[in-house]
Structures are given as structure tokens and as C-alpha cells.
Amino acid sequence: MNGDAVFWGSIVTVVISVVIVIYLGFKVSKLIKSDAEKHNS
């Protein structure tokens, strides 16, 4: 493990994609909740 640039690049890429997926999941669930509230009122 010598701090290979490709290794760290792939780690960073995976971390960023996980963060994006979690963020999108929160956005979608918030949208679904607000949409459900609009339908209920």
C-alpha cells in the first residue's frame, strides 16, 4: 500500500458516489412525503 494514485482515485470516486446516492435518496423521500401531504389535503 504505497498511496497509489489509482487506488486513492477509486476510493474517492466510490465515496463520492455513495454520498450522492444517499443525498438523492433523502431528496426523493422528502419529495414523496410532500407529494403525499398534497394529496391528503
C-alpha positions as CSV (number, residue, x, y, z in Angstrom):
1,M,0.0,0.0,0.0
2,N,2.1,2.9,-1.3
3,G,-0.6,5.5,-1.7
4,D,-1.1,4.6,-5.3
5,A,-2.9,7.4,-7.2
6,V,-5.3,4.9,-9.0
7,F,-6.1,3.3,-5.6
8,W,-6.9,6.6,-3.9
9,G,-8.8,7.9,-7.0
10,S,-11.1,4.8,-7.0
11,I,-11.7,5.2,-3.2
12,V,-12.6,8.8,-3.6
13,T,-14.9,8.0,-6.5
14,V,-16.7,5.3,-4.5
15,V,-17.1,7.7,-1.5
16,I,-18.5,10.5,-3.7
17,S,-20.9,8.1,-5.5
18,V,-22.2,6.8,-2.1
19,V,-22.7,10.3,-0.8
20,I,-24.6,11.3,-4.0
21,V,-26.8,8.2,-3.7
22,I,-27.6,8.9,-0.1
23,Y,-28.3,12.6,-0.9
24,L,-30.6,11.6,-3.8
25,G,-32.4,9.1,-1.5
26,F,-33.1,11.8,1.0
27,K,-34.4,14.2,-1.7
28,V,-36.7,11.5,-3.2
29,S,-38.1,10.6,0.2
30,K,-38.7,14.2,1.0
31,L,-40.5,14.7,-2.4
32,I,-42.6,11.6,-1.8
33,K,-43.6,12.9,1.7
34,S,-44.6,16.4,0.4
35,D,-46.4,14.8,-2.5
36,A,-48.4,12.6,-0.2
37,E,-49.3,15.6,2.0
38,K,-50.5,17.5,-1.0
39,H,-52.8,14.5,-2.0
40,N,-54.1,14.3,1.6
41,S,-55.1,17.9,1.9
